Amino acid sequence: MRVIYFRFVLIFAVFFVSKSSSQETLPIYQDYLSDNVYLIHPSAAGIGNSSKLRLTARQQWAGIPNAPALQTLSYHSKVGEYSNAAYGLVLFNDKNGFHSQKGIQGTYAYHLPMGNGKLFNQLSFGLSFTFVQNQSDQRSFFGDRPNVINQIIQSTSYYNADFSVAYHLDGFSSYFTVKNLFLTAKNSLNVQETLDLKNYVLSAGYFFGEGRFIQLEPSIMIQLREGTGDRIADINLKAYKKIGNSSIWAALSYRKYFESNSIENSKFITPIIGLNYKNLMFSYTYTRQLNDVVLTSSGFHQVSLGINLKTTAPRAAACPNINSNFGGF
């Protein structure tokens, strides 16, 4: 166990000191509140008592042409029922106007059980590698600028990596992830992008009230972007109600950006509703910006669909992200 821990620390140290320039990969929204923590934290791969398949579709600024849109398909599972190793895979398509990026992410995770087994007590590590293809669709561009406007689809690619640690104890959950560890060569599609895109993400929450009429899970998530100094904070509250083989749940998230070069910091409110029936999951997310000046009042819409596969017996008392028997989780 100590040898495995040492190897993870060594790998992390090597990646962390890599020098060069980098590219942003998968955007971070409130997907994690729809039982999709793995999209943000690689150490969540295979962390529960079931394999999880998730599909998300997000549309921003409905009614505005070429508005940002994102689709993801993810799957993560333990290598075997009695194995501590796990793996994960993410496919994503992120489009914003004439620019788009398609990517694939692979993850290896390892979970170290701790304690005497009466409480869920586990330390986890995860490492993800991501390959992304950027495209700039210039076919509708016009003008007399040779070698600048070529009316083609310009394409380039890059790669990156994330390292993640998680610790769970009973109803307490915590994750820390460093994103964009590999600083790869610049491409010609984002020449104005900052050279350092490392993003530090810390999440923590506590699930309580099991056996009561309603269960609650308050949580926070904090991001720090090294290159710009921007900080992002989420404050969340999630409530569950189990009804037979189903559960209904709702979450409310408040996000605020503390941007170093902005006159007014962006603020968002996100209500989420969800339903779990046996091993199936559905959720709808709506995000609205709270600033006085906004591009549109239509908000952001997202739908998430999921299925839990190969579910085993529940672990010791833990949060719903660990035990899939909680109304489908």
C-alpha positions in Angstrom: 0.0 0.0 0.0 2.9 2.4 0.9 4.6 1.6 -2.4 1.4 2.5 -4.4 1.0 5.7 -2.5 4.7 6.6 -3.1 4.3 6.0 -6.9 1.3 8.3 -7.1 3.1 11.0 -5.2 6.1 10.7 -7.5 4.0 10.8 -10.7 2.2 13.9 -9.3 5.5 15.6 -8.6 6.9 15.0 -12.1 3.7 16.4 -13.7 3.5 19.3 -11.4 6.9 20.7 -12.3 6.4 20.4 -16.1 7.1 23.7 -17.8 5.7 25.1 -21.1 2.3 26.4 -22.2 -1.2 24.9 -21.9 -4.7 24.7 -23.2 -8.1 24.6 -21.3 -9.9 21.2 -21.5 -13.3 20.3 -20.2 -15.3 23.3 -18.8 -16.4 23.0 -15.1 -20.1 23.5 -14.6 -22.5 22.2 -11.9 -22.6 18.6 -13.4 -21.0 17.2 -10.3 -24.2 17.9 -8.3 -26.1 15.4 -10.6 -24.0 12.5 -9.3 -21.3 13.2 -11.9 -18.3 14.1 -9.7 -16.0 12.1 -12.0 -16.3 14.8 -14.7 -14.3 17.1 -12.4 -12.3 14.9 -10.1 -10.5 11.8 -11.6 -10.2 10.3 -8.1 -14.0 9.7 -8.2 -13.6 7.0 -10.9 -15.0 3.8 -9.6 -15.3 5.2 -6.1 -18.8 3.8 -5.4 -20.5 0.4 -5.3 -21.6 0.6 -9.0 -20.3 1.5 -12.4 -21.8 4.7 -13.7 -22.7 5.7 -17.3 -23.6 9.4 -17.7 -24.8 11.6 -20.6 -25.1 15.3 -20.4 -26.2 18.0 -22.8 -25.9 21.7 -22.0 -27.1 24.7 -24.0 -26.3 28.3 -23.1 -28.2 31.5 -24.1 -31.1 29.7 -25.8 -32.3 31.6 -28.9 -28.9 33.2 -29.7 -27.2 31.8 -32.8 -23.9 29.9 -32.3 -24.3 30.0 -28.5 -22.0 27.8 -26.4 -23.1 24.1 -26.1 -21.5 21.1 -24.5 -22.2 17.3 -24.6 -20.4 14.7 -22.5 -20.5 10.9 -22.3 -18.7 9.4 -19.3 -18.2 5.9 -17.8 -16.2 4.8 -14.8 -16.0 1.5 -13.0 -13.8 -0.6 -10.8 -11.5 -3.0 -12.6 -13.1 -5.9 -10.7 -15.6 -6.4 -7.9 -12.8 -6.9 -5.3 -10.2 -4.7 -6.8 -9.1 -1.3 -5.5 -8.1 -0.2 -9.0 -10.6 1.7 -11.2 -10.8 3.3 -14.7 -12.8 5.9 -16.4 -13.5 7.4 -19.9 -15.0 10.7 -21.0 -15.9 11.9 -24.5 -16.9 15.5 -24.9 -17.8 18.0 -27.6 -17.6 21.7 -26.6 -18.7 24.3 -29.1 -18.7 28.0 -28.9 -19.5 30.0 -32.0 -17.1 29.1 -34.8 -14.7 27.4 -32.4 -15.1 23.8 -31.1 -13.1 21.2 -29.3 -13.7 17.5 -29.2 -11.8 15.4 -26.6 -11.3 12.0 -25.0 -10.1 11.5 -21.5 -8.9 8.3 -19.9 -8.5 7.8 -16.1 -6.8 5.4 -13.8 -7.7 5.5 -10.1 -6.7 3.6 -7.0 -8.7 3.5 -3.7 -7.1 2.7 -0.3 -9.6 1.4 2.3 -8.8 2.6 5.8 -10.2 2.0 9.3 -11.9 -1.1 10.6 -14.8 -1.2 8.1 -17.6 0.0 10.5 -17.5 3.4 8.8 -16.6 4.1 5.2 -13.1 5.4 5.4 -11.1 5.7 2.1 -8.3 7.6 0.5 -8.3 7.7 -3.3 -6.0 8.9 -6.1 -6.8 9.5 -9.7 -4.8 10.4 -12.8 -6.4 11.5 -16.2 -4.9 12.0 -19.6 -6.8 14.1 -22.2 -6.4 14.5 -25.9 -8.3 17.3 -27.5 -8.8 18.4 -31.1 -9.5 22.1 -31.7 -11.4 23.3 -34.8 -12.0 26.8 -36.2 -14.7 26.8 -38.8 -13.9 29.7 -41.1 -16.0 28.6 -44.1 -18.5 31.5 -43.6 -15.8 34.1 -43.1 -15.2 36.7 -45.9 -12.7 39.5 -46.6 -9.5 40.2 -48.5 -6.9 39.1 -46.0 -4.7 36.4 -47.6 -3.3 33.7 -45.2 -5.6 35.1 -42.5 -9.1 34.4 -43.9 -9.0 31.1 -45.8 -12.6 29.9 -45.6 -11.5 26.5 -44.3 -11.9 24.4 -41.2 -8.6 24.9 -39.3 -7.7 22.1 -37.0 -5.0 21.4 -34.4 -4.7 19.2 -31.3 -3.1 19.1 -27.9 -3.0 16.9 -24.8 -3.1 17.5 -21.0 -3.4 15.7 -17.7 -5.2 16.1 -14.3 -4.2 14.6 -10.9 -6.7 14.2 -8.1 -6.9 13.0 -4.4 -10.0 12.2 -2.5 -10.8 11.4 1.1 -14.1 10.0 2.4 -15.1 9.3 6.1 -18.7 8.3 6.8 -20.8 11.1 5.4 -17.9 13.4 4.8 -16.5 13.7 1.2 -13.6 15.8 -0.1 -11.7 16.1 -3.3 -8.6 18.1 -4.5 -7.7 18.1 -8.1 -5.0 20.0 -10.1 -6.1 20.3 -13.7 -4.0 21.0 -16.8 -0.8 19.6 -15.5 0.8 19.1 -18.9 1.8 22.4 -20.4 1.8 21.6 -24.1 2.9 23.7 -27.1 0.6 26.5 -28.2 -1.7 26.1 -31.2 -2.6 28.8 -33.7 -6.3 28.9 -32.7 -5.8 30.5 -29.3 -2.7 32.6 -29.6 -4.0 35.2 -27.0 -4.6 32.5 -24.3 -2.7 32.8 -21.1 0.4 30.5 -20.9 -0.5 29.0 -17.5 -3.9 27.3 -17.2 -3.4 25.2 -14.1 -6.6 25.1 -12.2 -6.8 24.0 -8.5 -10.2 22.6 -7.5 -11.2 21.8 -3.9 -14.6 20.2 -3.1 -16.0 19.2 0.3 -19.4 18.1 1.5 -21.2 16.3 4.3 -24.3 14.0 4.0 -26.5 13.6 7.0 -30.1 12.8 8.1 -30.2 9.1 7.0 -33.4 7.6 8.4 -35.1 11.0 8.6 -37.8 12.3 6.4 -35.4 14.3 4.3 -31.6 13.9 3.9 -29.3 16.9 3.3 -25.9 17.4 1.8 -24.3 20.9 2.0 -21.1 21.3 0.0 -18.7 23.8 -1.4 -16.3 23.9 -4.4 -13.5 26.4 -4.8 -11.4 26.9 -7.9 -8.1 28.9 -8.2 -6.8 29.6 -11.7 -3.0 30.1 -11.4 -2.4 32.0 -14.6 -5.0 34.8 -14.1 -5.4 34.7 -10.3 -9.2 34.3 -10.7 -11.1 32.5 -8.0 -14.5 30.8 -8.3 -16.6 29.7 -5.4 -19.7 27.4 -5.3 -22.0 27.1 -2.3 -24.4 24.2 -2.6 -27.2 22.5 -0.7 -28.8 19.2 -1.9 -31.8 17.5 -0.4 -32.9 13.9 -0.9 -36.2 12.1 -0.3 -36.4 8.3 -0.7 -39.7 6.8 -1.9 -39.6 3.0 -2.2 -37.3 2.1 -5.2 -37.1 5.8 -6.2 -35.8 9.0 -4.8 -36.4 12.6 -5.7 -33.8 15.2 -5.0 -33.1 18.9 -5.6 -30.1 21.1 -5.3 -29.4 24.8 -5.2 -26.0 26.2 -6.2 -24.7 29.8 -5.9 -21.5 30.5 -7.9 -19.5 33.7 -7.7 -16.4 34.6 -9.8 -13.7 36.8 -8.2 -12.0 37.9 -11.3 -8.8 40.0 -11.1 -9.5 42.1 -14.2 -13.3 42.6 -14.0 -15.2 45.6 -12.8 -18.2 43.4 -11.7 -17.8 39.8 -10.6 -20.1 37.4 -12.3 -22.7 35.7 -10.1 -24.9 32.7 -11.0 -27.8 30.8 -9.3 -28.4 27.2 -10.3 -31.4 25.1 -9.2 -31.3 21.4 -10.1 -34.1 18.8 -9.9 -33.5 15.0 -10.2 -35.2 11.7 -10.1 -33.7 8.2 -9.5 -35.7 5.1 -10.2 -33.8 1.8 -9.4 -30.6 2.1 -11.4 -31.8 5.0 -13.7 -31.1 8.7 -13.1 -32.5 11.9 -14.7 -31.8 15.5 -13.8 -32.5 19.0 -15.2 -30.3 22.0 -14.5 -31.1 25.7 -15.0 -28.5 28.4 -14.5 -29.3 32.1 -14.4 -26.8 35.0 -14.2 -27.6 37.5 -11.5 -25.6 40.5 -12.8 -27.3 43.7 -13.8 -25.9 43.5 -17.4 -26.3 40.1 -19.1 -26.2 39.0 -22.7 -29.6 37.3 -22.4 -32.2 36.4 -19.8 -32.9 33.0 -21.2 -30.3 31.3 -19.0 -28.5 28.0 -19.4 -30.2 24.6 -19.7 -28.8 21.2 -19.1 -30.2 17.6 -19.1 -28.3 14.7 -17.5 -29.2 11.0 -18.0 -27.5 8.1 -16.2 -27.6 4.4 -15.5 -25.8 2.5 -12.7 -24.4 -0.9 -13.8 -22.8 -3.8 -11.9 -24.1 -2.6 -8.5 -22.8 -4.5 -5.5 -23.8 -4.6 -1.9 -23.7 -1.1 -0.3 -20.6 -0.1 1.7 -20.6 1.1 5.3 -22.5 4.3 6.0 -21.4 6.9 3.4 -22.7 9.7 1.1 -24.9 8.9 -1.9 -22.0 9.2 -4.3 -20.6 6.0 -2.6 -23.7 3.9 -2.1 -25.9 3.4 -5.2 -28.7 1.9 -3.2 -30.0 5.3 -2.1 -33.0 5.4 -4.4 -30.8 4.6 -7.4 -27.6 6.3 -6.3 
